Amino acid sequence: RVKQLFDEQIACGKTFPSAVRHSVQTALAEASGQSDPRLRFVTECTVEDEVLFTPVSWDLEVALRQNQELSNLLEQGAARSKLLEAIGHMVAASQAAEVEQ
């Protein structure tokens, strides 16, 4: 359902972050009381025929920041090594956040 809502929002001209936020909020509101979903977010990008993934996040805002960082690097034509470096920093930050909890 989230994907359907997201596609509708993008078709209406919403930005990626806005469309994601709206879609998640709407789907959760529609499912209210039916279940207790545990949502996780990840960004994937394809570079040189290889799919790279950000670490899994349960925090939508963190996931959107990671998505934006990778999108910016891709728009700049960053090399695969630069993308892997950025993902490595994301993984380290994610692990540090888990230790703090």
N, C-alpha and C positions, 0 to 999 in steps of 0.2 A: 504493500500500500504506500509506503514511503516513496518508493521509486515513481509510482504513478503520480503522486502529488508533486514530487520534484519536477517531473517532466512537464506537468501543467504549469508550474510556476516559471520554469525556464521559457516555455512557449509564450508566457505573458510578459517576458522581458525582465524578469527578476535576476539579480546577480546570483552567482553560485552560493555564497554564504546565506543570503536572504532566502533563497529557495530551499536550502537544506534546513535552516531553522524553522521556517514555516511548515515544511513537510513533516518534520519530526514532531513538532508541537501538535499539529493537527491529528496525526496518526495516534499519538499518545492520548489525546483528548477523546478521540473516537473509541479507543479501546479501554477507556477508563473503567476500572472495576472488573474487567474481563480477565486481565492477567497482570503480572508484574514484569514487564519486559526488561531485560538487561541489555541495553543497546551498547554496541561497540562500533567504533568508527576507525577506518583505515583508508589511506589514500594509496592508489597504485598509479604508476606511470611506466610507460614503455620507452626504453632507451636502447638503441642498437639491438633491437629484437629481444631484449631482456626486460622482464617485468620487475620493477622495484616497488617495495611496499614501505610505508611508514609504520612505526610500531602501532599496535592496537591501542586505542584510547577509549576510555569510558566517558571522557569529558568532551562534549561537542565543540566547545570553544578552542580547546587545545588542538583537536583534530582539524578545525578550520584554519587555525594558524599554520599548522604543518602543511596543509594543502596549499595555502597561499605562498608559503616559502618555496615549495617545490614548483608551483606554477610560475613564480617569478624567475627561478633558475632556468626552467625550461624555456620561458620566453626570451631569456638572455642568451640562449643557445649553450648553456653550461655543459661541460663535458660530463660523461658518466661518472668519472672520479669525483667531481664536485658534488654531484647528486648523492653519491654514496657517502661522502664526507658529511653532508647535511643530514642525511638519514642517521648516520652514526651519532651525531650530536643529539638528534631526537631520541634515539634509543637510550643514550646515556642519561638524558634528562628524565625520560620515562622511568628508568630504573631508579634514579635518585628519588623521584617522587614516590615510588612504591616503598622504598626504604623508610621514608619520612612518615608514612601512614602506619 
